[in-house]
Amino acid sequence: MGGTTSSEAEASGCSADAAQALCFACVGQSTVAVGETCGRYDAVLGPGCHFVPWCVGRRVAGYLSLRVQQLDVRCETKTKDNVFVTVVASVQFRALADKAYDAFYRLTNARAQIQSYVFDVIRASVPNMNLDEVFGQKKEVARAVEEELAKAMTMYGYEIVQTLIVDIEPDEVVKRAMNDINAAARLRVAAAERGEADKIQQVKRAEGEAEAKYLAGVGVARQRQAIVEGLKRFVPNEKDVMDMVLVTQYFDTIRDIGATSRSSTVFIPHGPNAVRDMAAQVRDGMLQATATATATAGAGGAPPHAAVHK
């Protein structure tokens, strides 16, 4: 039957033999006893001391605890995407004092009955979900188990206090695969972030080099302008000034070529005649540019940015 055994009667204060010999029964707190007369249900005895004359056929058939009890059920099932998982459900239940007769007489083993219903509901719900959905909808699974248990166990005098899905354990191989997927996704994000950081560094480096070259060009231009203005003070002839500037740039170029660390060979003409020829070529180029600008201005007006050299 669904009641407690004689060992539980001892825990409540009296053994079954002592109760029968002394014609009384002690019922502990949060416990009820089921009394019978000549093998037939007589009454439910609440906490306290009760007179039970065995000589007239009365006896305590058993004890029923009203405390909340917990039953952990491990159920192995398969998900919709063919992954075997072990679902651990924790069911908290208690017997109702006003339905002690049903709880004691109508069930032989309440725990086995609850376990059967948990198996049935979980194996009907989880196969309709993918593995990720099982983790995300475990509250819905617990609610379905609780509703089914509440409908089934109320008629037996038990109340389902709460049902929890406390653990979902996929196969070890599946867990490793899930961890690998998560790790790969995080590595992919990390690689993208590293690439973005490298891109920013390269852009900033290029911007810095461009700014440095611009400033270096401005410095060179100012340097040459200062040289030309200084030479004009002492050399009134513009042609001689231009020749001296070209000579200076020529020797600067020779110096830069000799100072480079790269393995390269450059053949250039060297000597006074080479400098004179180079100066003549530069002057001819400037004269041609001036002539072209003048012809363009005479034909249809000077271009907006054309420079006129005198």
C-alpha positions, 0 to 999 in steps of 0.5 A: 500500500501507499503508506509507510512501513513499521520502521517509519512508525518507530521513527515517529516515536513508537514501534508497531509492536509497542503500539499494539501491546500498549494499545496506543499509537503516537503520530509525529508532526507532518504525519498521519496514521491510517487506522483499521478495525478488523482489517477495514479502514476506520479513520485517519489519525492526526499528529499526537497520541491515540488510543488503539485497542487491539483487543477489539480488532483496531490497529494502525495500518501504516503512516503517511508523511505529509512533507514535501518529497523530491524524486529525481528521474533520469530519462534517456531519449532522442531529439528530433535531430537524432541526438541521444540525451539524458534529461534529469527531471526533479519532481517535488510532491506531497500527500494531501491530508484530506485525501490520505485514504486515496494516497494510502490505499490506491497506490502501491508505490507512488514514486514508481507511478510518478517516474512512469508519467515523467518518462512518458511525457519527456519521451513524447515532448523531446523527440519533437525538438532539436537539441538546441530547442531542448536547452532553450525550452526546458521550462516548457518541457517541465511545465508539460510534465507538471501538468500531466502529473498533476492530472494523474496524481490528484486522483491518488491523493498527491499534489505535485508542488513543482517540476524542474528540468535540472540537467540535460546531458547530451552524449559526450561526443556531441558535447565535444562537437558543440564546444568545437563549433563554439570555439571555431565561431569565436576564432572566426570573430577573433580573426576578423577583429585582428584583420580589422586591427591590421587594416587600421594600422596599415592605413594609419601607417600609410597616412603617416608616411604620406604626411611625412613625405608631404612635409619633407617635400615642403621642407625641400621646396623651402630649402631650395627657395631659400637657396635661390633667394640667397644666390640672387643677392650675389648673382644677378644673372638668373641663368647662372643662378639656375645653373648653380641650383642644378649643380647643387641638386646634381651632387645631392642626387649623387650623394643619395645614390651612394648612400643607399643600402640597396644593391643596385647599379646606376650608370649616369654621365658624370663631368662638367659637360654632363651638368651643362647638358642637363642644365640646357635640357631643363632650360629648353623644357621650360622654354617649350612649356612657356611657348605652349602656354603663350600659344594657348593663351593667344588662341582661346585664352589662358587656361585657368591654372596656366603659368606665364613665365617672363 
